[in-house]
Amino acid sequence: MSAAQTASRDNNFDALRLIAAIAVIFSHSFLIAEGSDAREPLIILTGRQCILGLTGVFVFFAISGFLVTQSWEQTRAPAAFLAKRALRIFPGLLAALLLSAFVLAPYVTTLPLGEYFRRPEPYRYVADNMVFSLKVHELPGVLFVDNPVGLEINGSLWTLGPEFMMYLMVLALGWLRLLNLWVCLALLLLGMACVHFPALDFLGGWGWMLSFFAIGMALYKLRDTRIFDGRVALAALALLAVSIPLRQFILLFPLTGCYLALYLALHPRLPRLRAARFGDLSYGLYIYGWPSEQLVVYLQGGHAAWWWVFFPGLILAALLAFLSWHLIEKQALRLKPRTRRAAPRAAMPALDRP
């Protein structure tokens, strides 16, 4: 694959993010409907190593690592870079938190509405989760389904804190002029070490997710080489298959699944899917998927097969994601500061839509 092809705007990143978001919603349907992921297909295939939704999260991080690194190189202005990242995350998140705390939960709660709104938890839920604190993740009187996750308002939000920390890491490395291939590879190895030796991850999940973000950073740095080559892809696919009996599926996934996802997104001969024709819905799908499925199972009396949770939940989440994108997220992104981009290399386009 040539550098020009690797760098082209003509890619399938939008489709890949949609698939990753749907994978998360699919896996959560088992957890919400059955209170367990024991019958989820990938957990069975991998011998209880990983669910499909978690691989979707890993792919999200790899895409972010690739595109956010590019974003820094195209702007090299700390304030503008941070503003872009904040505008992409926080407006949509605030809307989702407000809807959960002041529309969804009041509908479900067994408390009188007056008592519910007098309690501090709804307000703390919004405030704490806006700074990625998971201390408040249940709301008074709210039980969607009588199983181990029935109290959980939004089980998808745990990834947002580590992801934003990755953004700050890119900002710091870029500002210090350390955002180079060797540092990216060192971060990849550190992240893999944190997966293999959990005691190394002293930052509460950041280290555990680091390798999946860092592989995207490293592949961006290697984009002008022949890293996106069919022979490398076949080797990654073989390693992915071998990682299952080796019991190292998650440890090796940055080098296997994440690489393959980016390879497919950038492959010049694959048809380009118009995945963003209705808007960039992947973030909205991700943050609305869990509460949508919780509402679906609640409306069915707390008892439903996983497919009766997944399909209606996906439709509801897609509707909310559509509204979120057009009414909130897209409007917020219009506030992005306009900065003079750093001079790009000849074949480098703007891919900055993480």
Secondary structure as UniProt FT lines:
FT   HELIX           3..7
FT   HELIX           13..34
FT   TURN            38..39
FT   HELIX           41..45
FT   TURN            46..47
FT   HELIX           52..75
FT   HELIX           78..99
FT   HELIX           100..104
FT   HELIX           105..108
FT   HELIX           113..118
FT   HELIX           121..130
FT   TURN            131..132
FT   TURN            140..141
FT   TURN            148..151
FT   TURN            155..156
FT   HELIX           157..159
FT   HELIX           160..175
FT   TURN            176..177
FT   HELIX           181..196
FT   HELIX           198..200
FT   TURN            202..205
FT   HELIX           206..221
FT   TURN            222..226
FT   HELIX           230..243
FT   TURN            244..247
FT   HELIX           249..252
FT   HELIX           254..258
FT   HELIX           259..266
FT   TURN            268..269
FT   TURN            275..278
FT   HELIX           282..299
FT   TURN            300..302
FT   HELIX           306..324
FT   HELIX           325..329
FT   HELIX           330..333
FT   TURN            334..335
FT   TURN            346..347
//
